[in-house]
Amino acid sequence: MIIGNKVYLRPIVREDLANLNRWRNDEDTFRYLGGGFMPVSIDLQERWLDSYIDTTGNDKRFIICVRENDEPIGMIGLYNIGWIHRVCEIGLFIGEKGARGKGYAAEACRLLEHFAFKYLNLRKIKLSVVADNQLALKLWKSLGYREIGEHVAKRFIDGAYRNVILMEKFAENSSGGVRLSSCLSCFDPFPAEGCWAA
């Protein structure tokens, strides 16, 4: 488990299916998420469960639980991990409405970022967020993600096309993607170890 002050992250287990299905079928929760709102039967979601549980590949999903009472309140994950370039995407939702606005999402993100940078050796996390989703934008900005672009009319949500903002965050020792151990050594056709550019 990845343990914080208010919440902890744990791998998904089969007993999470009922919660996952309930959250997935809540329009309020899934309206702005990448796949959009589409009701899904528990039978279909059960067929997906093995891929949710598997943390050995390029997607790593976790259930967010409240430390005080072990209540599962949502899901967070790293997706499309690129091991060569050391980049991934992040996504989360708080499915339990009573658990929103309590700082759980922010702490869950910090925990997963720490895991990504310190244990998976990733250097950059990116995400996309619907421009109308002001609460999510506020969260990501407060966590240090910066806007790098925008897709116009990217997603069709609730009867209208919505813009999607692209954001990213580098690990502390990898900000901006360029690190030079010595300026001159980087002009060498065989640069010294530790000299790289992204």
N, CA, C and O of each residue as an XYZ file, in Angstrom:
792
protein
N       0.840     -1.198      0.000
C       0.000      0.000      0.000
C       0.876      1.250      0.000
O       2.024      1.230      0.445
N       0.306      2.326     -0.507
C       0.971      3.621     -0.505
C       0.205      4.487      0.494
O      -0.943      4.857      0.248
N       0.831      4.802      1.602
C       0.103      5.353      2.754
C       0.420      6.829      2.966
O       1.582      7.234      2.992
N      -0.639      7.623      3.116
C      -0.508      9.040      3.426
C      -1.103      9.358      4.778
O      -1.315      8.459      5.591
N      -1.379     10.634      5.031
C      -1.955     11.050      6.307
C      -3.456     10.783      6.386
O      -3.957     10.281      7.391
N      -4.170     11.129      5.298
C      -5.631     10.975      5.287
C      -6.085      9.743      4.518
O      -7.090      9.121      4.862
N      -5.336      9.392      3.470
C      -5.748      8.295      2.602
C      -4.589      7.345      2.352
O      -3.432      7.663      2.628
N      -4.914      6.191      1.833
C      -3.899      5.280      1.319
C      -4.393      4.712     -0.004
O      -5.594      4.668     -0.272
N      -3.453      4.286     -0.815
C      -3.755      3.696     -2.125
C      -3.422      2.224     -2.076
O      -2.348      1.835     -1.617
N      -4.340      1.409     -2.546
C      -4.093     -0.028     -2.564
C      -4.486     -0.594     -3.926
O      -5.319     -0.011     -4.621
N      -3.896     -1.720     -4.310
C      -4.294     -2.338     -5.575
C      -5.772     -2.741     -5.561
O      -6.350     -2.980     -4.500
N      -6.361     -2.811     -6.727
C      -7.763     -3.208     -6.878
C      -7.902     -4.712     -6.658
O      -7.061     -5.499     -7.094
N      -8.977     -5.096     -5.976
C      -9.291     -6.516     -5.764
C     -10.709     -6.777     -6.280
O     -11.461     -5.841     -6.554
N     -11.060     -8.049     -6.409
C     -12.358     -8.394     -6.992
C     -13.536     -7.841     -6.192
O     -14.591     -7.545     -6.754
N     -13.355     -7.705     -4.887
C     -14.433     -7.180     -4.041
C     -14.746     -5.713     -4.339
O     -15.750     -5.187     -3.859
N     -13.904     -5.055     -5.119
C     -14.157     -3.654     -5.476
C     -15.145     -3.504     -6.627
O     -15.553     -2.388     -6.946
N     -15.532     -4.605     -7.249
C     -16.349     -4.539     -8.457
C     -17.641     -3.753     -8.250
O     -17.989     -2.917     -9.083
N     -18.350     -4.003     -7.166
C     -19.633     -3.324     -6.951
C     -19.445     -1.808     -6.869
O     -20.212     -1.055     -7.469
N     -18.426     -1.358     -6.127
C     -18.158      0.078     -6.035
C     -17.745      0.650     -7.387
O     -18.228      1.707     -7.793
N     -16.860     -0.042     -8.072
C     -16.400      0.433     -9.376
C     -17.559      0.589    -10.352
O     -17.607      1.550    -11.120
N     -18.492     -0.361    -10.319
C     -19.636     -0.294    -11.219
C     -20.585      0.840    -10.832
O     -21.112      1.539    -11.697
N     -20.795      1.015     -9.547
C     -21.664      2.098     -9.078
C     -21.075      3.461     -9.466
O     -21.792      4.337     -9.951
N     -19.779      3.628     -9.252
C     -19.133      4.883     -9.623
C     -19.166      5.094    -11.136
O     -19.417      6.201    -11.613
N     -18.909      4.012    -11.888
C     -18.856      4.111    -13.352
C     -20.202      4.528    -13.938
O     -20.244      5.155    -14.996
N     -21.278      4.195    -13.278
C     -22.615      4.486    -13.775
C     -23.198      5.784    -13.235
O     -24.373      6.080    -13.451
N     -22.387      6.548    -12.542
C     -22.840      7.830    -12.013
C     -22.468      8.946    -12.992
O     -21.288      9.221    -13.207
N     -23.466      9.575    -13.574
C     -23.221     10.603    -14.595
C     -22.388     11.757    -14.049
O     -21.505     12.273    -14.733
N     -22.672     12.153    -12.828
C     -21.951     13.255    -12.202
C     -20.452     12.964    -12.108
O     -19.622     13.849    -12.316
N     -20.126     11.730    -11.798
C     -18.727     11.341    -11.623
C     -18.004     11.222    -12.951
O     -16.854     11.644    -13.070
N     -18.663     10.651    -13.950
C     -17.967     10.318    -15.196
C     -18.181     11.306    -16.346
O     -17.633     11.119    -17.432
N     -18.964     12.342    -16.116
C     -19.262     13.289    -17.200
C     -17.992     13.809    -17.875
O     -17.912     13.833    -19.104
N     -17.005     14.222    -17.091
C     -15.819     14.863    -17.647
C     -14.634     13.921    -17.822
O     -13.585     14.344    -18.309
N     -14.771     12.672    -17.444
C     -13.636     11.758    -17.549
C     -13.406     11.318    -18.991
O     -14.290     11.446    -19.838
N     -12.216     10.800    -19.259
C     -11.779     10.507    -20.620
C     -12.735      9.668    -21.436
O     -12.994      9.972    -22.600
N     -13.260      8.617    -20.838
C     -14.177      7.751    -21.577
C     -15.578      8.301    -21.670
O     -16.392      7.809    -22.451
N     -15.872      9.330    -20.873
C     -17.197      9.923    -20.863
C     -18.213      9.047    -20.145
O     -17.911      7.927    -19.732
N     -19.415      9.577    -20.006
C     -20.465      8.844    -19.313
C     -21.148      7.870    -20.259
O     -21.680      8.260    -21.298
N     -21.124      6.604    -19.885
C     -21.815      5.549    -20.634
C     -22.131      4.433    -19.644
O     -21.215      3.764    -19.166
N     -23.404      4.219    -19.327
C     -23.745      3.156    -18.378
C     -23.179      1.810    -18.819
O     -23.230      1.450    -19.995
N     -22.635      1.073    -17.843
C     -21.986     -0.210    -18.108
C     -22.541     -1.245    -17.134
O     -22.668     -0.972    -15.940
N     -22.870     -2.421    -17.637
C     -23.378     -3.481    -16.759
C     -22.251     -4.019    -15.883
O     -21.078     -3.958    -16.250
N     -22.621     -4.537    -14.739
C     -21.622     -5.122    -13.856
C     -20.991     -6.359    -14.489
O     -19.839     -6.687    -14.204
N     -21.744     -7.043    -15.347
C     -21.203     -8.215    -16.044
C     -20.078     -7.824    -17.002
O     -19.051     -8.498    -17.080
N     -20.290     -6.719    -17.733
C     -19.239     -6.259    -18.641
C     -18.026     -5.767    -17.852
O     -16.883     -6.058    -18.204
N     -18.289     -5.027    -16.790
C     -17.170     -4.501    -16.013
C     -16.377     -5.628    -15.343
O     -15.171     -5.507    -15.131
N     -17.055     -6.707    -15.020
C     -16.357     -7.854    -14.438
C     -15.342     -8.427    -15.442
O     -14.284     -8.917    -15.048
N     -15.671     -8.361    -16.729
C     -14.743     -8.850    -17.754
C     -13.500     -7.965    -17.844
O     -12.436     -8.423    -18.260
N     -13.639     -6.696    -17.452
C     -12.497     -5.780    -17.475
C     -11.632     -5.908    -16.220
O     -10.510     -5.403    -16.178
N     -12.159     -6.585    -15.201
C     -11.559     -6.517    -13.876
C     -10.110     -7.007    -13.838
O      -9.284     -6.446    -13.118
N      -9.804     -8.041    -14.603
C      -8.426     -8.542    -14.597
C      -7.434     -7.462    -15.026
O      -6.342     -7.361    -14.467
N      -7.816     -6.657    -16.019
C      -6.913     -5.589    -16.464
C      -6.807     -4.487    -15.414
O      -5.765     -3.842    -15.299
N      -7.878     -4.265    -14.646
C      -7.829     -3.287    -13.550
C      -6.887     -3.761    -12.447
O      -6.116     -2.984    -11.885
N      -6.970     -5.050    -12.155
C      -6.190     -5.631    -11.055
C      -4.703     -5.704    -11.388
O      -3.859     -5.550    -10.505
N      -4.385     -5.936    -12.645
C      -3.004     -6.154    -13.079
C      -2.181     -4.868    -12.970
O      -2.483     -3.875    -13.632
N      -1.147     -4.892    -12.139
C      -0.253     -3.735    -12.013
C       1.129     -4.033    -12.595
O       2.089     -3.318    -12.308
N       1.236     -5.083    -13.409
C       2.538     -5.449    -13.957
C       2.810     -4.808    -15.321
O       3.934     -4.867    -15.820
N       1.793     -4.200    -15.921
C       1.958     -3.646    -17.266
C       2.186     -2.151    -17.269
O       2.854     -1.610    -16.388
N       1.623     -1.484    -18.274
C       1.838     -0.047    -18.456
C       0.744      0.822    -17.851
O       0.795      2.047    -17.964
N      -0.246      0.206    -17.210
C      -1.276      0.919    -16.454
C      -1.242      0.404    -15.025
O      -1.164     -0.802    -14.792
N      -1.303      1.333    -14.062
C      -1.275      0.933    -12.657
C      -2.390      1.673    -11.923
O      -2.292      2.868    -11.647
N      -3.460      0.923    -11.613
C      -4.635      1.513    -10.980
C      -4.672      1.160     -9.496
O      -4.260      0.073     -9.089
N      -5.176      2.105     -8.694
C      -5.282      1.900     -7.260
C      -6.621      2.432     -6.756
O      -7.176      3.387     -7.299
N      -7.119      1.794     -5.710
C      -8.296      2.290     -5.010
C      -7.830      3.279     -3.948
O      -6.869      3.021     -3.223
N      -8.519      4.411     -3.866
C      -8.246      5.407     -2.825
C      -9.118      5.066     -1.623
O     -10.339      4.970     -1.748
N      -8.498      4.884     -0.460
C      -9.230      4.553      0.765
C      -8.930      5.580      1.856
O      -7.816      6.095      1.954
N      -9.932      5.862      2.662
C      -9.760      6.761      3.808
C      -9.091      5.976      4.932
O      -9.549      4.890      5.289
N      -8.025      6.511      5.484
C      -7.288      5.787      6.529
C      -8.133      5.557      7.784
O      -8.041      4.510      8.424
N      -8.946      6.539      8.122
C      -9.709      6.499      9.370
C     -10.638      5.288      9.457
O     -10.795      4.692     10.523
N     -11.258      4.926      8.311
C     -12.250      3.848      8.358
C     -12.106      2.819      7.232
O     -12.960      1.945      7.081
N     -11.040      2.919      6.448
C     -10.777      1.995      5.330
C     -11.830      2.059      4.227
O     -11.927      1.142      3.412
N     -12.619      3.132      4.195
C     -13.670      3.237      3.174
C     -13.065      3.506      1.796
O     -12.282      4.444      1.645
N     -13.412      2.701      0.788
C     -12.994      3.007     -0.590
C     -13.804      4.194     -1.105
O     -15.031      4.195     -1.010
N     -13.123      5.207     -1.651
C     -13.842      6.413     -2.082
C     -13.615      6.756     -3.555
O     -14.284      7.642     -4.087
N     -12.691      6.074     -4.215
C     -12.439      6.408     -5.612
C     -11.271      5.622     -6.173
O     -10.780      4.674     -5.559
N     -10.839      6.037     -7.350
C      -9.760      5.332     -8.041
C      -8.777      6.337     -8.620
O      -9.160      7.434     -9.026
N      -7.514      5.953     -8.652
C      -6.460      6.774     -9.239
C      -5.521      5.850     -9.992
O      -5.365      4.685     -9.625
N      -4.896      6.363    -11.041
C      -4.003      5.487    -11.788
C      -2.988      6.228    -12.633
O      -3.153      7.400    -12.969
N      -1.936      5.505    -12.963
C      -0.957      5.931    -13.963
C      -1.238      5.118    -15.213
O      -1.420      3.902    -15.139
N      -1.273      5.780    -16.360
C      -1.680      5.127    -17.598
C      -0.670      5.382    -18.711
O       0.043      6.385    -18.718
N      -0.635      4.432    -19.659
C       0.224      4.576    -20.838
C       1.664      4.918    -20.455
O       2.272      5.827    -21.020
N       2.191      4.180    -19.497
C       3.565      4.431    -19.065
C       4.519      4.109    -20.217
O       4.485      3.017    -20.783
N       5.354      5.066    -20.544
C       6.387      4.873    -21.565
C       7.727      4.716    -20.883
O       8.313      5.688    -20.408
N       8.206      3.495    -20.838
C       9.402      3.212    -20.038
C      10.674      3.785    -20.666
O      11.632      4.085    -19.953
N      10.693      3.938    -21.977
C      11.886      4.503    -22.617
C      11.984      5.998    -22.328
O      13.039      6.493    -21.931
N      10.881      6.711    -22.529
C      10.886      8.165    -22.346
C      10.558      8.565    -20.909
O      10.702      9.730    -20.537
N      10.113      7.589    -20.095
C       9.822      7.784    -18.671
C       8.724      8.825    -18.450
O       8.841      9.737    -17.632
N       7.654      8.640    -19.221
C       6.506      9.541    -19.177
C       5.239      8.715    -18.981
O       5.168      7.573    -19.435
N       4.236      9.284    -18.309
C       2.950      8.596    -18.155
C       1.836      9.627    -18.061
O       2.080     10.833    -18.035
N       0.618      9.129    -18.012
C      -0.553      9.971    -17.781
C      -1.133      9.622    -16.413
O      -0.938      8.518    -15.905
N      -1.840     10.571    -15.832
C      -2.491     10.341    -14.538
C      -3.984     10.628    -14.671
O      -4.393     11.493    -15.445
N      -4.776      9.905    -13.921
C      -6.214     10.152    -13.888
C      -6.778      9.689    -12.560
O      -6.273      8.740    -11.960
N      -7.818     10.355    -12.104
C      -8.456      9.935    -10.862
C      -9.898     10.408    -10.816
O     -10.313     11.285    -11.574
N     -10.646      9.807     -9.911
C     -11.967     10.325     -9.567
C     -12.282      9.925     -8.135
O     -11.841      8.884     -7.648
N     -13.053     10.774     -7.478
C     -13.613     10.454     -6.164
C     -15.060     10.066     -6.424
O     -15.882     10.919     -6.758
N     -15.374      8.797     -6.273
C     -16.705      8.299     -6.574
C     -17.717      8.545     -5.474
O     -18.908      8.703     -5.741
N     -17.246      8.577     -4.240
C     -18.147      8.817     -3.103
C     -18.321     10.319     -2.927
O     -17.380     11.016     -2.549
N     -19.518     10.817     -3.201
C     -19.738     12.266     -3.193
C     -19.507     12.888     -1.823
O     -19.089     14.042     -1.731
N     -19.771     12.146     -0.773
C     -19.543     12.671      0.576
C     -18.076     12.830      0.917
O     -17.729     13.464      1.913
N     -17.214     12.254      0.091
C     -15.769     12.339      0.340
C     -15.106     13.451     -0.461
O     -13.894     13.644     -0.368
N     -15.884     14.178     -1.239
C     -15.317     15.254     -2.055
C     -15.115     16.526     -1.233
O     -15.833     16.781     -0.266
N     -14.131     17.309     -1.636
C     -13.870     18.581     -0.958
C     -13.156     18.455      0.374
O     -13.163     19.392      1.171
N     -12.541     17.308      0.625
C     -11.870     17.085      1.909
C     -10.355     16.925      1.768
O      -9.668     16.583      2.730
N      -9.853     17.170      0.586
C      -8.418     17.072      0.368
C      -7.920     15.674      0.053
O      -6.713     15.454     -0.052
N      -8.836     14.729     -0.098
C      -8.429     13.346     -0.368
C      -7.810     13.202     -1.757
O      -6.811     12.504     -1.927
N      -8.402     13.860     -2.739
C      -7.884     13.748     -4.111
C      -6.474     14.315     -4.208
O      -5.602     13.714     -4.836
N      -6.249     15.472     -3.588
C      -4.919     16.095     -3.641
C      -3.872     15.195     -2.998
O      -2.781     15.023     -3.541
N      -4.199     14.623     -1.847
C      -3.221     13.759     -1.197
C      -2.987     12.481     -2.003
O      -1.855     12.006     -2.099
N      -4.042     11.930     -2.575
C      -3.878     10.731     -3.399
C      -2.940     11.016     -4.576
O      -2.103     10.184     -4.926
N      -3.089     12.192     -5.178
C      -2.207     12.562     -6.295
C      -0.766     12.681     -5.837
O       0.141     12.192     -6.511
N      -0.545     13.320     -4.705
C       0.829     13.464     -4.202
C       1.448     12.105     -3.913
O       2.624     11.882     -4.200
N       0.673     11.212     -3.356
C       1.183      9.864     -3.070
C       1.567      9.134     -4.349
O       2.616      8.494     -4.420
N       0.701      9.235     -5.365
C       0.982      8.522     -6.609
C       2.143      9.161     -7.369
O       2.924      8.460     -8.013
N       2.259     10.492     -7.296
C       3.405     11.166     -7.907
C       4.711     10.687     -7.261
O       5.685     10.393     -7.954
N       4.717     10.615     -5.941
C       5.914     10.156     -5.232
C       6.292      8.745     -5.687
O       7.461      8.451     -5.938
N       5.292      7.891     -5.788
C       5.524      6.525     -6.255
C       6.072      6.523     -7.681
O       7.008      5.785     -7.989
N       5.489      7.347     -8.547
C       5.907      7.401     -9.951
C       7.339      7.889    -10.102
O       8.115      7.325    -10.872
N       7.691      8.946     -9.359
C       9.014      9.542     -9.511
C      10.095      8.785     -8.748
O      11.221      8.656     -9.229
N       9.763      8.289     -7.572
C      10.796      7.697     -6.700
C      10.936      6.187     -6.843
O      11.987      5.634     -6.517
N       9.906      5.517     -7.320
C       9.970      4.053     -7.413
C       9.887      3.531     -8.849
O      10.465      2.492     -9.168
N       9.169      4.252     -9.712
C       9.079      3.813    -11.110
C      10.080      4.554    -12.000
O      10.207      4.247    -13.186
N      10.786      5.525    -11.426
C      11.797      6.291    -12.152
C      11.210      7.038    -13.344
O      11.877      7.212    -14.364
N       9.961      7.477    -13.213
C       9.363      8.307    -14.257
C       9.804      9.750    -14.040
O      10.145     10.140    -12.923
N       9.796     10.538    -15.108
C      10.275     11.910    -14.995
C       9.210     12.953    -15.312
O       9.360     14.127    -14.973
N       8.123     12.514    -15.971
C       7.071     13.468    -16.308
C       5.716     12.789    -16.263
O       5.556     11.659    -16.723
N       4.738     13.497    -15.700
C       3.349     13.035    -15.670
C       2.517     14.056    -16.432
O       2.648     15.262    -16.227
N       1.658     13.554    -17.315
C       0.814     14.461    -18.084
C      -0.649     14.084    -17.908
O      -0.968     12.998    -17.424
N      -1.529     14.985    -18.304
C      -2.967     14.737    -18.173
C      -3.715     15.643    -19.122
O      -3.162     16.604    -19.654
N      -4.979     15.326    -19.326
C      -5.876     16.209    -20.071
C      -7.123     16.403    -19.227
O      -7.605     15.469    -18.585
N      -7.641     17.624    -19.233
C      -8.802     17.943    -18.405
C      -9.752     18.837    -19.204
O      -9.318     19.770    -19.879
N     -11.042     18.545    -19.119
C     -12.044     19.346    -19.823
C     -12.039     20.768    -19.251
O     -12.069     20.960    -18.035
N     -12.000     21.747    -20.138
C     -11.876     23.144    -19.716
C     -13.007     23.586    -18.794
O     -12.807     24.443    -17.933
N     -14.190     23.009    -18.969
C     -15.334     23.375    -18.119
C     -15.222     22.800    -16.710
O     -15.946     23.229    -15.811
N     -14.345     21.857    -16.512
C     -14.226     21.189    -15.215
C     -13.321     22.021    -14.296
O     -12.159     21.684    -14.071
N     -13.878     23.098    -13.783
C     -13.099     24.067    -13.019
C     -12.524     23.490    -11.724
O     -11.421     23.860    -11.321
N     -13.249     22.599    -11.079
C     -12.723     22.000     -9.844
C     -11.475     21.175    -10.124
O     -10.507     21.222     -9.364
N     -11.501     20.418    -11.221
C     -10.333     19.614    -11.572
C      -9.160     20.508    -11.958
O      -8.026     20.256    -11.552
N      -9.426     21.548    -12.738
C      -8.358     22.478    -13.124
C      -7.704     23.106    -11.895
O      -6.481     23.228    -11.823
N      -8.522     23.498    -10.944
C      -8.004     24.097     -9.715
C      -7.124     23.096     -8.959
O      -6.069     23.459     -8.438
N      -7.561     21.845     -8.902
C      -6.777     20.804     -8.231
C      -5.424     20.626     -8.907
O      -4.388     20.670     -8.243
N      -5.427     20.425    -10.236
C      -4.168     20.157    -10.927
C      -3.207     21.333    -10.832
O      -2.002     21.138    -10.670
N      -3.726     22.541    -10.931
C      -2.856     23.717    -10.814
C      -2.257     23.807     -9.412
O      -1.090     24.165     -9.253
N      -3.057     23.482     -8.399
C      -2.552     23.539     -7.023
C      -1.460     22.507     -6.776
O      -0.645     22.663     -5.867
N      -1.445     21.452     -7.586
C      -0.434     20.404     -7.453
C       0.798     20.673     -8.325
O       1.721     19.859     -8.363
N       0.810     21.805     -9.017
C       1.985     22.187     -9.781
C       1.991     21.781    -11.240
O       3.024     21.888    -11.902
N       0.858     21.316    -11.761
C       0.781     20.993    -13.188
C       0.601     22.297    -13.973
O      -0.130     23.194    -13.551
N       1.278     22.383    -15.116
C       1.175     23.601    -15.915
C       0.503     23.304    -17.247
O       0.661     22.224    -17.818
N      -0.250     24.287    -17.728
C      -0.934     24.150    -19.008
C       0.076     24.263    -20.145
O       0.920     25.159    -20.155
N      -0.021     23.344    -21.098
C       0.910     23.383    -22.231
C       0.188     23.444    -23.578
O       0.831     23.526    -24.625
N      -1.134     23.404    -23.551
C      -1.869     23.465    -24.806
C      -3.350     23.201    -24.598
O      -3.807     22.970    -23.478
N      -4.084     23.239    -25.691
C      -5.529     23.030    -25.602
C      -6.056     22.460    -26.919
O      -5.719     22.940    -28.001
N      -6.876     21.444    -26.803
C      -7.604     20.911    -27.956
C      -8.963     21.605    -28.001
O      -9.708     21.588    -27.021
N      -9.278     22.205    -29.124
C     -10.560     22.899    -29.270
C     -11.639     21.900    -29.686
O     -11.441     21.086    -30.588
N     -12.784     21.983    -29.006
C     -13.944     21.135    -29.332
C     -13.543     19.664    -29.421
O     -13.853     18.990    -30.404
N     -12.871     19.181    -28.418
C     -12.310     17.822    -28.432
C     -13.329     16.758    -28.019
O     -13.404     15.700    -28.645
N     -14.112     17.030    -26.972
C     -15.030     16.008    -26.445
C     -16.473     16.493    -26.486
O     -16.771     17.658    -26.219
N     -17.354     15.567    -26.828
C     -18.788     15.856    -26.859
C     -19.383     15.445    -25.519
O     -19.444     14.258    -25.196
N     -19.823     16.435    -24.739
C     -20.325     16.195    -23.381
C     -21.624     16.966    -23.178
O     -21.677     18.179    -23.385
N     -22.655     16.260    -22.778
C     -23.919     16.895    -22.414
C     -24.417     17.847    -23.512
O     -24.843     18.968    -23.235
N     -24.353     17.374    -24.758
C     -24.934     18.127    -25.861
C     -24.055     19.175    -26.509
O     -24.520     19.895    -27.393
N     -22.795     19.287    -26.102
C     -21.922     20.307    -26.690
C     -20.478     19.811    -26.745
O     -20.061     18.978    -25.941
N     -19.724     20.341    -27.715
C     -18.302     20.021    -27.802
C     -17.528     20.898    -26.816
O     -17.750     22.106    -26.734
N     -16.632     20.280    -26.084
C     -15.879     20.987    -25.040
C     -14.382     20.971    -25.352
O     -13.861     20.015    -25.927
N     -13.709     22.044    -24.963
C     -12.261     22.104    -25.101
C     -11.600     21.254    -24.026
O     -12.154     21.062    -22.943
N     -10.412     20.750    -24.334
C      -9.640     19.936    -23.391
C      -8.259     20.568    -23.222
O      -7.554     20.816    -24.200
N      -7.891     20.821    -21.994
C      -6.605     21.442    -21.672
C      -5.576     20.360    -21.373
O      -5.859     19.403    -20.651
N      -4.385     20.517    -21.929
C      -3.286     19.590    -21.696
C      -2.367     20.168    -20.630
O      -2.017     21.347    -20.671
N      -1.978     19.327    -19.674
C      -1.127     19.770    -18.573
C      -0.029     18.738    -18.328
O      -0.152     17.578    -18.720
N       1.050     19.181    -17.670
C       2.132     18.261    -17.355
C       2.904     18.745    -16.140
O       2.831     19.909    -15.744
N       3.648     17.807    -15.565
C       4.478     18.110    -14.401
C       5.724     17.232    -14.461
O       5.636     16.028    -14.699
N       6.880     17.846    -14.244
C       8.138     17.107    -14.229
C       8.522     16.749    -12.799
O       8.134     17.429    -11.848
N       9.286     15.675    -12.664
C       9.905     15.374    -11.380
C      10.840     16.525    -11.032
O      11.332     17.216    -11.923
N      11.086     16.734     -9.744
C      11.871     17.883     -9.305
C      13.243     17.938     -9.960
O      13.712     19.020    -10.314
N      13.891     16.795    -10.127
C      15.237     16.784    -10.707
C      15.209     16.699    -12.221
O      16.225     16.422    -12.859
N      14.023     16.942    -12.796
C      13.885     16.782    -14.242
C      13.067     17.918    -14.839
O      12.465     17.752    -15.900
N      13.038     19.081    -14.168
C      12.178     20.169    -14.620
C      12.628     20.694    -15.970
O      13.806     20.981    -16.184
N      11.674     20.813    -16.873
C      11.960     21.353    -18.174
C      12.609     20.389    -19.127
O      12.625     20.627    -20.334
N      13.145     19.301    -18.611
C      13.665     18.264    -19.480
C      15.102     18.396    -19.890
O      15.598     17.529    -20.609
N      15.820     19.453    -19.468
C      17.221     19.582    -19.872
C      18.099     19.665    -18.644
O      17.845     20.477    -17.754
N      19.125     18.840    -18.582
C      20.080     18.877    -17.486
C      21.470     18.756    -18.081
O      21.744     17.844    -18.862
N      22.328     19.661    -17.718
C      23.686     19.639    -18.246
C      24.667     19.508    -17.090
O      24.667     20.339    -16.181
N      25.502     18.475    -17.114
C      26.512     18.344    -16.062
C      27.634     19.326    -16.329
O      28.291     19.787    -15.395
N      27.860     19.651    -17.587
C      28.838     20.666    -17.947
C      28.494     21.128    -19.348
O      28.246     20.317    -20.241
N      28.482     22.423    -19.528
C      28.055     22.950    -20.825
C      28.937     22.418    -21.940
O      28.442     22.012    -22.991
N      30.222     22.419    -21.715
C      31.129     22.011    -22.784
C      30.982     20.541    -23.120
O      31.070     20.163    -24.288
N      30.758     19.698    -22.109
C      30.694     18.267    -22.377
C      29.519     17.920    -23.277
O      29.527     16.883    -23.940
N      28.505     18.788    -23.303
C      27.335     18.490    -24.122
C      27.566     18.766    -25.589
O      26.735     18.414    -26.427
N      28.691     19.395    -25.913
C      29.028     19.574    -27.320
C      29.869     18.413    -27.846
O      30.126     18.306    -29.045
N      30.287     17.556    -26.935
C      31.067     16.379    -27.306
C      30.152     15.398    -28.039
O      29.028     15.175    -27.589
N      30.591     14.810    -29.143
C      29.741     13.827    -29.831
C      29.484     12.595    -28.987
O      28.544     11.847    -29.254
N      30.315     12.370    -27.961
C      30.113     11.279    -27.006
C      30.014     11.896    -25.624
O      30.980     11.846    -24.863
N      28.848     12.489    -25.270
C      28.720     13.271    -24.049
C      28.953     12.445    -22.790
O      28.782     11.226    -22.764
N      29.351     13.168    -21.753
C      29.615     12.534    -20.464
C      28.324     12.010    -19.866
O      27.234     12.491    -20.177
N      28.467     11.024    -19.010
C      27.307     10.471    -18.324
C      26.613     11.573    -17.529
O      27.269     12.422    -16.926
N      25.293     11.551    -17.535
C      24.537     12.560    -16.783
C      24.177     13.783    -17.636
O      23.529     14.711    -17.153
N      24.593     13.780    -18.885
C      24.274     14.909    -19.764
C      23.200     14.481    -20.737
O      23.460     13.648    -21.606
N      22.029     15.009    -20.625
C      20.946     14.570    -21.495
C      19.972     15.706    -21.759
O      19.956     16.702    -21.036
N      19.192     15.558    -22.758
C      18.126     16.514    -23.068
C      16.881     15.731    -23.483
O      16.975     14.672    -24.104
N      15.722     16.266    -23.131
C      14.477     15.585    -23.477
C      13.726     16.381    -24.518
O      12.646     15.975    -24.945
